[in-house]
Amino acid sequence: MSNAQTITRYIVTEFLPDVHESELESDYDLLKNGVIDSLALLRVVDWIAAEFEVSVEDLDLSPDNFRTVENIDAMVASAKS
């Protein structure tokens, strides 16, 4: 499973339980559409650190990095390199 698929599965399971994974487009704006708010953002950061074994210090915590699954995936890839 790719990182993007893992991220999508997490977002759907935790924040969009009535949506199937295939329905969440990778460029869907999670912040603008209220899927992820400030508290959810903290949960996502903790999950990313644990799931992908990166430290929070390696993550760029700019809101834009959490806007879409694509952005989260790119940030994780950057943090792992």
mmCIF file of the N, C-alpha and C atoms, coordinates in Angstrom:
data_MODEL
# 
_entry.id   MODEL 
# 
loop_
_atom_site.group_PDB 
_atom_site.id 
_atom_site.type_symbol 
_atom_site.label_atom_id 
_atom_site.label_alt_id 
_atom_site.label_comp_id 
_atom_site.label_asym_id 
_atom_site.label_entity_id 
_atom_site.label_seq_id 
_atom_site.pdbx_PDB_ins_code 
_atom_site.Cartn_x 
_atom_site.Cartn_y 
_atom_site.Cartn_z 
_atom_site.occupancy 
_atom_site.B_iso_or_equiv 
_atom_site.pdbx_formal_charge 
_atom_site.auth_seq_id 
_atom_site.auth_comp_id 
_atom_site.auth_asym_id 
_atom_site.auth_atom_id 
_atom_site.pdbx_PDB_model_num 
ATOM 1   N N  . MET A 1 1  ? 0.852   -1.176 0.000  1.00 0.00 ? 1  MET A N  1 
ATOM 2   C CA . MET A 1 1  ? 0.000   0.000  0.000  1.00 0.00 ? 1  MET A CA 1 
ATOM 3   C C  . MET A 1 1  ? 0.898   1.239  0.000  1.00 0.00 ? 1  MET A C  1 
ATOM 4   N N  . SER A 1 2  ? 0.582   2.207  -0.837 1.00 0.00 ? 2  SER A N  1 
ATOM 5   C CA . SER A 1 2  ? 1.375   3.438  -0.910 1.00 0.00 ? 2  SER A CA 1 
ATOM 6   C C  . SER A 1 2  ? 1.084   4.334  0.292  1.00 0.00 ? 2  SER A C  1 
ATOM 7   N N  . ASN A 1 3  ? 1.957   5.291  0.516  1.00 0.00 ? 3  ASN A N  1 
ATOM 8   C CA . ASN A 1 3  ? 1.732   6.254  1.598  1.00 0.00 ? 3  ASN A CA 1 
ATOM 9   C C  . ASN A 1 3  ? 0.418   7.006  1.389  1.00 0.00 ? 3  ASN A C  1 
ATOM 10  N N  . ALA A 1 4  ? 0.143   7.393  0.150  1.00 0.00 ? 4  ALA A N  1 
ATOM 11  C CA . ALA A 1 4  ? -1.092  8.132  -0.134 1.00 0.00 ? 4  ALA A CA 1 
ATOM 12  C C  . ALA A 1 4  ? -2.321  7.293  0.204  1.00 0.00 ? 4  ALA A C  1 
ATOM 13  N N  . GLN A 1 5  ? -2.280  6.011  -0.102 1.00 0.00 ? 5  GLN A N  1 
ATOM 14  C CA . GLN A 1 5  ? -3.405  5.133  0.231  1.00 0.00 ? 5  GLN A CA 1 
ATOM 15  C C  . GLN A 1 5  ? -3.562  4.991  1.744  1.00 0.00 ? 5  GLN A C  1 
ATOM 16  N N  . THR A 1 6  ? -2.447  4.888  2.442  1.00 0.00 ? 6  THR A N  1 
ATOM 17  C CA . THR A 1 6  ? -2.478  4.782  3.902  1.00 0.00 ? 6  THR A CA 1 
ATOM 18  C C  . THR A 1 6  ? -3.051  6.057  4.506  1.00 0.00 ? 6  THR A C  1 
ATOM 19  N N  . ILE A 1 7  ? -2.640  7.193  3.995  1.00 0.00 ? 7  ILE A N  1 
ATOM 20  C CA . ILE A 1 7  ? -3.137  8.488  4.481  1.00 0.00 ? 7  ILE A CA 1 
ATOM 21  C C  . ILE A 1 7  ? -4.634  8.612  4.198  1.00 0.00 ? 7  ILE A C  1 
ATOM 22  N N  . THR A 1 8  ? -5.036  8.251  2.991  1.00 0.00 ? 8  THR A N  1 
ATOM 23  C CA . THR A 1 8  ? -6.455  8.307  2.631  1.00 0.00 ? 8  THR A CA 1 
ATOM 24  C C  . THR A 1 8  ? -7.281  7.425  3.552  1.00 0.00 ? 8  THR A C  1 
ATOM 25  N N  . ARG A 1 9  ? -6.817  6.217  3.789  1.00 0.00 ? 9  ARG A N  1 
ATOM 26  C CA . ARG A 1 9  ? -7.544  5.291  4.669  1.00 0.00 ? 9  ARG A CA 1 
ATOM 27  C C  . ARG A 1 9  ? -7.700  5.902  6.067  1.00 0.00 ? 9  ARG A C  1 
ATOM 28  N N  . TYR A 1 10 ? -6.632  6.503  6.584  1.00 0.00 ? 10 TYR A N  1 
ATOM 29  C CA . TYR A 1 10 ? -6.696  7.119  7.911  1.00 0.00 ? 10 TYR A CA 1 
ATOM 30  C C  . TYR A 1 10 ? -7.705  8.273  7.936  1.00 0.00 ? 10 TYR A C  1 
ATOM 31  N N  . ILE A 1 11 ? -7.619  9.165  6.963  1.00 0.00 ? 11 ILE A N  1 
ATOM 32  C CA . ILE A 1 11 ? -8.514  10.331 6.912  1.00 0.00 ? 11 ILE A CA 1 
ATOM 33  C C  . ILE A 1 11 ? -9.971  9.874  6.857  1.00 0.00 ? 11 ILE A C  1 
ATOM 34  N N  . VAL A 1 12 ? -10.259 8.918  6.003  1.00 0.00 ? 12 VAL A N  1 
ATOM 35  C CA . VAL A 1 12 ? -11.629 8.432  5.862  1.00 0.00 ? 12 VAL A CA 1 
ATOM 36  C C  . VAL A 1 12 ? -12.099 7.756  7.149  1.00 0.00 ? 12 VAL A C  1 
ATOM 37  N N  . THR A 1 13 ? -11.268 6.891  7.705  1.00 0.00 ? 13 THR A N  1 
ATOM 38  C CA . THR A 1 13 ? -11.650 6.160  8.919  1.00 0.00 ? 13 THR A CA 1 
ATOM 39  C C  . THR A 1 13 ? -11.889 7.098  10.095 1.00 0.00 ? 13 THR A C  1 
ATOM 40  N N  . GLU A 1 14 ? -11.006 8.062  10.273 1.00 0.00 ? 14 GLU A N  1 
ATOM 41  C CA . GLU A 1 14 ? -11.088 8.936  11.444 1.00 0.00 ? 14 GLU A CA 1 
ATOM 42  C C  . GLU A 1 14 ? -12.038 10.122 11.289 1.00 0.00 ? 14 GLU A C  1 
ATOM 43  N N  . PHE A 1 15 ? -12.154 10.654 10.082 1.00 0.00 ? 15 PHE A N  1 
ATOM 44  C CA . PHE A 1 15 ? -12.869 11.930 9.922  1.00 0.00 ? 15 PHE A CA 1 
ATOM 45  C C  . PHE A 1 15 ? -14.039 11.895 8.939  1.00 0.00 ? 15 PHE A C  1 
ATOM 46  N N  . LEU A 1 16 ? -14.102 10.871 8.098  1.00 0.00 ? 16 LEU A N  1 
ATOM 47  C CA . LEU A 1 16 ? -15.167 10.790 7.100  1.00 0.00 ? 16 LEU A CA 1 
ATOM 48  C C  . LEU A 1 16 ? -15.762 9.377  7.063  1.00 0.00 ? 16 LEU A C  1 
ATOM 49  N N  . PRO A 1 17 ? -16.314 8.904  8.156  1.00 0.00 ? 17 PRO A N  1 
ATOM 50  C CA . PRO A 1 17 ? -16.757 7.505  8.228  1.00 0.00 ? 17 PRO A CA 1 
ATOM 51  C C  . PRO A 1 17 ? -17.843 7.123  7.220  1.00 0.00 ? 17 PRO A C  1 
ATOM 52  N N  . ASP A 1 18 ? -18.559 8.091  6.689  1.00 0.00 ? 18 ASP A N  1 
ATOM 53  C CA . ASP A 1 18 ? -19.625 7.800  5.720  1.00 0.00 ? 18 ASP A CA 1 
ATOM 54  C C  . ASP A 1 18 ? -19.140 7.856  4.274  1.00 0.00 ? 18 ASP A C  1 
ATOM 55  N N  . VAL A 1 19 ? -17.835 8.034  4.083  1.00 0.00 ? 19 VAL A N  1 
ATOM 56  C CA . VAL A 1 19 ? -17.261 8.153  2.740  1.00 0.00 ? 19 VAL A CA 1 
ATOM 57  C C  . VAL A 1 19 ? -16.373 6.937  2.488  1.00 0.00 ? 19 VAL A C  1 
ATOM 58  N N  . HIS A 1 20 ? -16.460 6.388  1.283  1.00 0.00 ? 20 HIS A N  1 
ATOM 59  C CA . HIS A 1 20 ? -15.574 5.283  0.904  1.00 0.00 ? 20 HIS A CA 1 
ATOM 60  C C  . HIS A 1 20 ? -14.239 5.868  0.467  1.00 0.00 ? 20 HIS A C  1 
ATOM 61  N N  . GLU A 1 21 ? -13.178 5.145  0.722  1.00 0.00 ? 21 GLU A N  1 
ATOM 62  C CA . GLU A 1 21 ? -11.828 5.620  0.374  1.00 0.00 ? 21 GLU A CA 1 
ATOM 63  C C  . GLU A 1 21 ? -11.724 6.054  -1.083 1.00 0.00 ? 21 GLU A C  1 
ATOM 64  N N  . SER A 1 22 ? -12.381 5.342  -1.970 1.00 0.00 ? 22 SER A N  1 
ATOM 65  C CA . SER A 1 22 ? -12.307 5.656  -3.404 1.00 0.00 ? 22 SER A CA 1 
ATOM 66  C C  . SER A 1 22 ? -12.975 6.990  -3.742 1.00 0.00 ? 22 SER A C  1 
ATOM 67  N N  . GLU A 1 23 ? -13.800 7.489  -2.838 1.00 0.00 ? 23 GLU A N  1 
ATOM 68  C CA . GLU A 1 23 ? -14.500 8.750  -3.080 1.00 0.00 ? 23 GLU A CA 1 
ATOM 69  C C  . GLU A 1 23 ? -13.686 9.977  -2.682 1.00 0.00 ? 23 GLU A C  1 
ATOM 70  N N  . LEU A 1 24 ? -12.650 9.791  -1.886 1.00 0.00 ? 24 LEU A N  1 
ATOM 71  C CA . LEU A 1 24 ? -11.841 10.928 -1.435 1.00 0.00 ? 24 LEU A CA 1 
ATOM 72  C C  . LEU A 1 24 ? -10.738 11.192 -2.447 1.00 0.00 ? 24 LEU A C  1 
ATOM 73  N N  . GLU A 1 25 ? -10.904 12.260 -3.195 1.00 0.00 ? 25 GLU A N  1 
ATOM 74  C CA . GLU A 1 25 ? -9.899  12.639 -4.190 1.00 0.00 ? 25 GLU A CA 1 
ATOM 75  C C  . GLU A 1 25 ? -8.638  13.118 -3.473 1.00 0.00 ? 25 GLU A C  1 
ATOM 76  N N  . SER A 1 26 ? -7.489  12.826 -4.043 1.00 0.00 ? 26 SER A N  1 
ATOM 77  C CA . SER A 1 26 ? -6.219  13.181 -3.401 1.00 0.00 ? 26 SER A CA 1 
ATOM 78  C C  . SER A 1 26 ? -5.998  14.688 -3.336 1.00 0.00 ? 26 SER A C  1 
ATOM 79  N N  . ASP A 1 27 ? -6.745  15.459 -4.138 1.00 0.00 ? 27 ASP A N  1 
ATOM 80  C CA . ASP A 1 27 ? -6.598  16.911 -4.120 1.00 0.00 ? 27 ASP A CA 1 
ATOM 81  C C  . ASP A 1 27 ? -7.778  17.617 -3.422 1.00 0.00 ? 27 ASP A C  1 
ATOM 82  N N  . TYR A 1 28 ? -8.616  16.857 -2.734 1.00 0.00 ? 28 TYR A N  1 
ATOM 83  C CA . TYR A 1 28 ? -9.749  17.422 -1.998 1.00 0.00 ? 28 TYR A CA 1 
ATOM 84  C C  . TYR A 1 28 ? -9.220  18.251 -0.837 1.00 0.00 ? 28 TYR A C  1 
ATOM 85  N N  . ASP A 1 29 ? -9.687  19.484 -0.707 1.00 0.00 ? 29 ASP A N  1 
ATOM 86  C CA . ASP A 1 29 ? -9.190  20.398 0.320  1.00 0.00 ? 29 ASP A CA 1 
ATOM 87  C C  . ASP A 1 29 ? -9.804  20.048 1.672  1.00 0.00 ? 29 ASP A C  1 
ATOM 88  N N  . LEU A 1 30 ? -9.011  19.371 2.489  1.00 0.00 ? 30 LEU A N  1 
ATOM 89  C CA . LEU A 1 30 ? -9.474  18.889 3.789  1.00 0.00 ? 30 LEU A CA 1 
ATOM 90  C C  . LEU A 1 30 ? -9.705  20.015 4.788  1.00 0.00 ? 30 LEU A C  1 
ATOM 91  N N  . LEU A 1 31 ? -8.930  21.076 4.686  1.00 0.00 ? 31 LEU A N  1 
ATOM 92  C CA . LEU A 1 31 ? -9.069  22.209 5.609  1.00 0.00 ? 31 LEU A CA 1 
ATOM 93  C C  . LEU A 1 31 ? -10.258 23.087 5.223  1.00 0.00 ? 31 LEU A C  1 
ATOM 94  N N  . LYS A 1 32 ? -10.302 23.479 3.977  1.00 0.00 ? 32 LYS A N  1 
ATOM 95  C CA . LYS A 1 32 ? -11.371 24.366 3.498  1.00 0.00 ? 32 LYS A CA 1 
ATOM 96  C C  . LYS A 1 32 ? -12.753 23.736 3.688  1.00 0.00 ? 32 LYS A C  1 
ATOM 97  N N  . ASN A 1 33 ? -12.821 22.418 3.516  1.00 0.00 ? 33 ASN A N  1 
ATOM 98  C CA . ASN A 1 33 ? -14.100 21.719 3.612  1.00 0.00 ? 33 ASN A CA 1 
ATOM 99  C C  . ASN A 1 33 ? -14.406 21.194 5.013  1.00 0.00 ? 33 ASN A C  1 
ATOM 100 N N  . GLY A 1 34 ? -13.594 21.583 5.994  1.00 0.00 ? 34 GLY A N  1 
ATOM 101 C CA . GLY A 1 34 ? -13.887 21.276 7.385  1.00 0.00 ? 34 GLY A CA 1 
ATOM 102 C C  . GLY A 1 34 ? -13.643 19.844 7.827  1.00 0.00 ? 34 GLY A C  1 
ATOM 103 N N  . VAL A 1 35 ? -12.941 19.072 7.022  1.00 0.00 ? 35 VAL A N  1 
ATOM 104 C CA . VAL A 1 35 ? -12.639 17.694 7.410  1.00 0.00 ? 35 VAL A CA 1 
ATOM 105 C C  . VAL A 1 35 ? -11.626 17.684 8.549  1.00 0.00 ? 35 VAL A C  1 
ATOM 106 N N  . ILE A 1 36 ? -10.618 18.531 8.418  1.00 0.00 ? 36 ILE A N  1 
ATOM 107 C CA . ILE A 1 36 ? -9.585  18.641 9.445  1.00 0.00 ? 36 ILE A CA 1 
ATOM 108 C C  . ILE A 1 36 ? -9.641  20.040 10.034 1.00 0.00 ? 36 ILE A C  1 
ATOM 109 N N  . ASP A 1 37 ? -9.865  20.106 11.348 1.00 0.00 ? 37 ASP A N  1 
ATOM 110 C CA . ASP A 1 37 ? -9.814  21.390 12.053 1.00 0.00 ? 37 ASP A CA 1 
ATOM 111 C C  . ASP A 1 37 ? -8.540  21.404 12.901 1.00 0.00 ? 37 ASP A C  1 
ATOM 112 N N  . SER A 1 38 ? -8.395  22.384 13.756 1.00 0.00 ? 38 SER A N  1 
ATOM 113 C CA . SER A 1 38 ? -7.155  22.522 14.521 1.00 0.00 ? 38 SER A CA 1 
ATOM 114 C C  . SER A 1 38 ? -6.893  21.336 15.444 1.00 0.00 ? 38 SER A C  1 
ATOM 115 N N  . LEU A 1 39 ? -7.914  20.810 16.071 1.00 0.00 ? 39 LEU A N  1 
ATOM 116 C CA . LEU A 1 39 ? -7.727  19.647 16.944 1.00 0.00 ? 39 LEU A CA 1 
ATOM 117 C C  . LEU A 1 39 ? -7.428  18.387 16.135 1.00 0.00 ? 39 LEU A C  1 
ATOM 118 N N  . ALA A 1 40 ? -8.113  18.231 15.031 1.00 0.00 ? 40 ALA A N  1 
ATOM 119 C CA . ALA A 1 40 ? -7.860  17.082 14.161 1.00 0.00 ? 40 ALA A CA 1 
ATOM 120 C C  . ALA A 1 40 ? -6.448  17.136 13.590 1.00 0.00 ? 40 ALA A C  1 
ATOM 121 N N  . LEU A 1 41 ? -5.968  18.333 13.341 1.00 0.00 ? 41 LEU A N  1 
ATOM 122 C CA . LEU A 1 41 ? -4.611  18.497 12.824 1.00 0.00 ? 41 LEU A CA 1 
ATOM 123 C C  . LEU A 1 41 ? -3.583  17.915 13.793 1.00 0.00 ? 41 LEU A C  1 
ATOM 124 N N  . LEU A 1 42 ? -3.792  18.124 15.078 1.00 0.00 ? 42 LEU A N  1 
ATOM 125 C CA . LEU A 1 42 ? -2.892  17.551 16.084 1.00 0.00 ? 42 LEU A CA 1 
ATOM 126 C C  . LEU A 1 42 ? -2.931  16.025 16.053 1.00 0.00 ? 42 LEU A C  1 
ATOM 127 N N  . ARG A 1 43 ? -4.121  15.470 15.886 1.00 0.00 ? 43 ARG A N  1 
ATOM 128 C CA . ARG A 1 43 ? -4.251  14.014 15.775 1.00 0.00 ? 43 ARG A CA 1 
ATOM 129 C C  . ARG A 1 43 ? -3.533  13.488 14.549 1.00 0.00 ? 43 ARG A C  1 
ATOM 130 N N  . VAL A 1 44 ? -3.674  14.197 13.437 1.00 0.00 ? 44 VAL A N  1 
ATOM 131 C CA . VAL A 1 44 ? -3.017  13.783 12.191 1.00 0.00 ? 44 VAL A CA 1 
ATOM 132 C C  . VAL A 1 44 ? -1.501  13.821 12.353 1.00 0.00 ? 44 VAL A C  1 
ATOM 133 N N  . VAL A 1 45 ? -0.982  14.869 12.955 1.00 0.00 ? 45 VAL A N  1 
ATOM 134 C CA . VAL A 1 45 ? 0.465   14.992 13.166 1.00 0.00 ? 45 VAL A CA 1 
ATOM 135 C C  . VAL A 1 45 ? 0.974   13.833 14.021 1.00 0.00 ? 45 VAL A C  1 
ATOM 136 N N  . ASP A 1 46 ? 0.290   13.524 15.103 1.00 0.00 ? 46 ASP A N  1 
ATOM 137 C CA . ASP A 1 46 ? 0.690   12.404 15.959 1.00 0.00 ? 46 ASP A CA 1 
ATOM 138 C C  . ASP A 1 46 ? 0.654   11.090 15.191 1.00 0.00 ? 46 ASP A C  1 
ATOM 139 N N  . TRP A 1 47 ? -0.388  10.892 14.419 1.00 0.00 ? 47 TRP A N  1 
ATOM 140 C CA . TRP A 1 47 ? -0.523  9.665  13.639 1.00 0.00 ? 47 TRP A CA 1 
ATOM 141 C C  . TRP A 1 47 ? 0.592   9.548  12.603 1.00 0.00 ? 47 TRP A C  1 
ATOM 142 N N  . ILE A 1 48 ? 0.880   10.631 11.895 1.00 0.00 ? 48 ILE A N  1 
ATOM 143 C CA . ILE A 1 48 ? 1.951   10.614 10.889 1.00 0.00 ? 48 ILE A CA 1 
ATOM 144 C C  . ILE A 1 48 ? 3.280   10.236 11.532 1.00 0.00 ? 48 ILE A C  1 
ATOM 145 N N  . ALA A 1 49 ? 3.575   10.842 12.664 1.00 0.00 ? 49 ALA A N  1 
ATOM 146 C CA . ALA A 1 49 ? 4.839   10.559 13.353 1.00 0.00 ? 49 ALA A CA 1 
ATOM 147 C C  . ALA A 1 49 ? 4.943   9.075  13.696 1.00 0.00 ? 49 ALA A C  1 
ATOM 148 N N  . ALA A 1 50 ? 3.861   8.495  14.179 1.00 0.00 ? 50 ALA A N  1 
ATOM 149 C CA . ALA A 1 50 ? 3.874   7.082  14.559 1.00 0.00 ? 50 ALA A CA 1 
ATOM 150 C C  . ALA A 1 50 ? 3.842   6.157  13.344 1.00 0.00 ? 50 ALA A C  1 
ATOM 151 N N  . GLU A 1 51 ? 2.976   6.449  12.404 1.00 0.00 ? 51 GLU A N  1 
ATOM 152 C CA . GLU A 1 51 ? 2.774   5.572  11.244 1.00 0.00 ? 51 GLU A CA 1 
ATOM 153 C C  . GLU A 1 51 ? 3.993   5.527  10.324 1.00 0.00 ? 51 GLU A C  1 
ATOM 154 N N  . PHE A 1 52 ? 4.599   6.682  10.107 1.00 0.00 ? 52 PHE A N  1 
ATOM 155 C CA . PHE A 1 52 ? 5.697   6.763  9.141  1.00 0.00 ? 52 PHE A CA 1 
ATOM 156 C C  . PHE A 1 52 ? 7.062   6.892  9.810  1.00 0.00 ? 52 PHE A C  1 
ATOM 157 N N  . GLU A 1 53 ? 7.059   6.799  11.136 1.00 0.00 ? 53 GLU A N  1 
ATOM 158 C CA . GLU A 1 53 ? 8.295   6.823  11.916 1.00 0.00 ? 53 GLU A CA 1 
ATOM 159 C C  . GLU A 1 53 ? 9.174   8.035  11.585 1.00 0.00 ? 53 GLU A C  1 
ATOM 160 N N  . VAL A 1 54 ? 8.549   9.197  11.642 1.00 0.00 ? 54 VAL A N  1 
ATOM 161 C CA . VAL A 1 54 ? 9.270   10.459 11.490 1.00 0.00 ? 54 VAL A CA 1 
ATOM 162 C C  . VAL A 1 54 ? 9.029   11.277 12.753 1.00 0.00 ? 54 VAL A C  1 
ATOM 163 N N  . SER A 1 55 ? 9.965   12.111 13.088 1.00 0.00 ? 55 SER A N  1 
ATOM 164 C CA . SER A 1 55 ? 9.770   12.953 14.265 1.00 0.00 ? 55 SER A CA 1 
ATOM 165 C C  . SER A 1 55 ? 8.988   14.198 13.877 1.00 0.00 ? 55 SER A C  1 
ATOM 166 N N  . VAL A 1 56 ? 8.280   14.727 14.827 1.00 0.00 ? 56 VAL A N  1 
ATOM 167 C CA . VAL A 1 56 ? 7.493   15.938 14.579 1.00 0.00 ? 56 VAL A CA 1 
ATOM 168 C C  . VAL A 1 56 ? 8.414   17.068 14.124 1.00 0.00 ? 56 VAL A C  1 
ATOM 169 N N  . GLU A 1 57 ? 9.632   17.093 14.644 1.00 0.00 ? 57 GLU A N  1 
ATOM 170 C CA . GLU A 1 57 ? 10.580  18.139 14.243 1.00 0.00 ? 57 GLU A CA 1 
ATOM 171 C C  . GLU A 1 57 ? 10.901  18.066 12.752 1.00 0.00 ? 57 GLU A C  1 
ATOM 172 N N  . ASP A 1 58 ? 10.795  16.868 12.162 1.00 0.00 ? 58 ASP A N  1 
ATOM 173 C CA . ASP A 1 58 ? 11.070  16.703 10.736 1.00 0.00 ? 58 ASP A CA 1 
ATOM 174 C C  . ASP A 1 58 ? 9.899   17.150 9.862  1.00 0.00 ? 58 ASP A C  1 
ATOM 175 N N  . LEU A 1 59 ? 8.757   17.345 10.474 1.00 0.00 ? 59 LEU A N  1 
ATOM 176 C CA . LEU A 1 59 ? 7.565   17.732 9.722  1.00 0.00 ? 59 LEU A CA 1 
ATOM 177 C C  . LEU A 1 59 ? 7.439   19.244 9.655  1.00 0.00 ? 59 LEU A C  1 
ATOM 178 N N  . ASP A 1 60 ? 7.066   19.733 8.495  1.00 0.00 ? 60 ASP A N  1 
ATOM 179 C CA . ASP A 1 60 ? 6.770   21.149 8.337  1.00 0.00 ? 60 ASP A CA 1 
ATOM 180 C C  . ASP A 1 60 ? 5.301   21.325 8.697  1.00 0.00 ? 60 ASP A C  1 
ATOM 181 N N  . LEU A 1 61 ? 5.035   21.967 9.815  1.00 0.00 ? 61 LEU A N  1 
ATOM 182 C CA . LEU A 1 61 ? 3.681   22.041 10.345 1.00 0.00 ? 61 LEU A CA 1 
ATOM 183 C C  . LEU A 1 61 ? 2.836   23.170 9.757  1.00 0.00 ? 61 LEU A C  1 
ATOM 184 N N  . SER A 1 62 ? 3.193   23.632 8.583  1.00 0.00 ? 62 SER A N  1 
ATOM 185 C CA . SER A 1 62 ? 2.392   24.627 7.886  1.00 0.00 ? 62 SER A CA 1 
ATOM 186 C C  . SER A 1 62 ? 1.033   24.019 7.522  1.00 0.00 ? 62 SER A C  1 
ATOM 187 N N  . PRO A 1 63 ? -0.053  24.751 7.738  1.00 0.00 ? 63 PRO A N  1 
ATOM 188 C CA . PRO A 1 63 ? -1.371  24.216 7.384  1.00 0.00 ? 63 PRO A CA 1 
ATOM 189 C C  . PRO A 1 63 ? -1.469  23.761 5.927  1.00 0.00 ? 63 PRO A C  1 
ATOM 190 N N  . ASP A 1 64 ? -0.759  24.416 5.040  1.00 0.00 ? 64 ASP A N  1 
ATOM 191 C CA . ASP A 1 64 ? -0.824  24.023 3.632  1.00 0.00 ? 64 ASP A CA 1 
ATOM 192 C C  . ASP A 1 64 ? -0.342  22.598 3.407  1.00 0.00 ? 64 ASP A C  1 
ATOM 193 N N  . ASN A 1 65 ? 0.531   22.103 4.268  1.00 0.00 ? 65 ASN A N  1 
ATOM 194 C CA . ASN A 1 65 ? 1.015   20.731 4.127  1.00 0.00 ? 65 ASN A CA 1 
ATOM 195 C C  . ASN A 1 65 ? -0.036  19.696 4.516  1.00 0.00 ? 65 ASN A C  1 
ATOM 196 N N  . PHE A 1 66 ? -1.126  20.148 5.114  1.00 0.00 ? 66 PHE A N  1 
ATOM 197 C CA . PHE A 1 66 ? -2.186  19.247 5.542  1.00 0.00 ? 66 PHE A CA 1 
ATOM 198 C C  . PHE A 1 66 ? -3.481  19.493 4.775  1.00 0.00 ? 66 PHE A C  1 
ATOM 199 N N  . ARG A 1 67 ? -3.409  20.312 3.760  1.00 0.00 ? 67 ARG A N  1 
ATOM 200 C CA . ARG A 1 67 ? -4.593  20.719 3.003  1.00 0.00 ? 67 ARG A CA 1 
ATOM 201 C C  . ARG A 1 67 ? -5.211  19.565 2.223  1.00 0.00 ? 67 ARG A C  1 
ATOM 202 N N  . THR A 1 68 ? -4.381  18.715 1.624  1.00 0.00 ? 68 THR A N  1 
ATOM 203 C CA . THR A 1 68 ? -4.870  17.600 0.811  1.00 0.00 ? 68 THR A CA 1 
ATOM 204 C C  . THR A 1 68 ? -4.067  16.341 1.131  1.00 0.00 ? 68 THR A C  1 
ATOM 205 N N  . VAL A 1 69 ? -4.572  15.208 0.705  1.00 0.00 ? 69 VAL A N  1 
ATOM 206 C CA . VAL A 1 69 ? -3.821  13.963 0.848  1.00 0.00 ? 69 VAL A CA 1 
ATOM 207 C C  . VAL A 1 69 ? -2.505  14.075 0.083  1.00 0.00 ? 69 VAL A C  1 
ATOM 208 N N  . GLU A 1 70 ? -2.553  14.681 -1.104 1.00 0.00 ? 70 GLU A N  1 
ATOM 209 C CA . GLU A 1 70 ? -1.327  14.886 -1.893 1.00 0.00 ? 70 GLU A CA 1 
ATOM 210 C C  . GLU A 1 70 ? -0.284  15.665 -1.099 1.00 0.00 ? 70 GLU A C  1 
ATOM 211 N N  . ASN A 1 71 ? -0.707  16.731 -0.457 1.00 0.00 ? 71 ASN A N  1 
ATOM 212 C CA . ASN A 1 71 ? 0.219   17.565 0.314  1.00 0.00 ? 71 ASN A CA 1 
ATOM 213 C C  . ASN A 1 71 ? 0.787   16.804 1.507  1.00 0.00 ? 71 ASN A C  1 
ATOM 214 N N  . ILE A 1 72 ? -0.062  16.050 2.190  1.00 0.00 ? 72 ILE A N  1 
ATOM 215 C CA . ILE A 1 72 ? 0.408   15.262 3.333  1.00 0.00 ? 72 ILE A CA 1 
ATOM 216 C C  . ILE A 1 72 ? 1.424   14.229 2.860  1.00 0.00 ? 72 ILE A C  1 
ATOM 217 N N  . ASP A 1 73 ? 1.118   13.568 1.755  1.00 0.00 ? 73 ASP A N  1 
ATOM 218 C CA . ASP A 1 73 ? 2.016   12.567 1.193  1.00 0.00 ? 73 ASP A CA 1 
ATOM 219 C C  . ASP A 1 73 ? 3.378   13.180 0.842  1.00 0.00 ? 73 ASP A C  1 
ATOM 220 N N  . ALA A 1 74 ? 3.362   14.340 0.225  1.00 0.00 ? 74 ALA A N  1 
ATOM 221 C CA . ALA A 1 74 ? 4.621   15.025 -0.129 1.00 0.00 ? 74 ALA A CA 1 
ATOM 222 C C  . ALA A 1 74 ? 5.411   15.415 1.114  1.00 0.00 ? 74 ALA A C  1 
ATOM 223 N N  . MET A 1 75 ? 4.728   15.874 2.147  1.00 0.00 ? 75 MET A N  1 
ATOM 224 C CA . MET A 1 75 ? 5.402   16.259 3.376  1.00 0.00 ? 75 MET A CA 1 
ATOM 225 C C  . MET A 1 75 ? 6.039   15.034 4.038  1.00 0.00 ? 75 MET A C  1 
ATOM 226 N N  . VAL A 1 76 ? 5.329   13.920 4.064  1.00 0.00 ? 76 VAL A N  1 
ATOM 227 C CA . VAL A 1 76 ? 5.872   12.694 4.644  1.00 0.00 ? 76 VAL A CA 1 
ATOM 228 C C  . VAL A 1 76 ? 7.106   12.247 3.873  1.00 0.00 ? 76 VAL A C  1 
ATOM 229 N N  . ALA A 1 77 ? 7.023   12.283 2.552  1.00 0.00 ? 77 ALA A N  1 
ATOM 230 C CA . ALA A 1 77 ? 8.166   11.891 1.726  1.00 0.00 ? 77 ALA A CA 1 
ATOM 231 C C  . ALA A 1 77 ? 9.371   12.791 2.016  1.00 0.00 ? 77 ALA A C  1 
ATOM 232 N N  . SER A 1 78 ? 9.122   14.069 2.157  1.00 0.00 ? 78 SER A N  1 
ATOM 233 C CA . SER A 1 78 ? 10.203  15.015 2.460  1.00 0.00 ? 78 SER A CA 1 
ATOM 234 C C  . SER A 1 78 ? 10.804  14.753 3.837  1.00 0.00 ? 78 SER A C  1 
ATOM 235 N N  . ALA A 1 79 ? 9.949   14.469 4.816  1.00 0.00 ? 79 ALA A N  1 
ATOM 236 C CA . ALA A 1 79 ? 10.418  14.219 6.180  1.00 0.00 ? 79 ALA A CA 1 
ATOM 237 C C  . ALA A 1 79 ? 11.226  12.932 6.271  1.00 0.00 ? 79 ALA A C  1 
ATOM 238 N N  . LYS A 1 80 ? 10.891  11.952 5.445  1.00 0.00 ? 80 LYS A N  1 
ATOM 239 C CA . LYS A 1 80 ? 11.585  10.670 5.477  1.00 0.00 ? 80 LYS A CA 1 
ATOM 240 C C  . LYS A 1 80 ? 12.927  10.715 4.752  1.00 0.00 ? 80 LYS A C  1 
ATOM 241 N N  . SER A 1 81 ? 13.124  11.722 3.909  1.00 0.00 ? 81 SER A N  1 
ATOM 242 C CA . SER A 1 81 ? 14.377  11.781 3.141  1.00 0.00 ? 81 SER A CA 1 
ATOM 243 C C  . SER A 1 81 ? 15.446  12.594 3.837  1.00 0.00 ? 81 SER A C  1 
# 
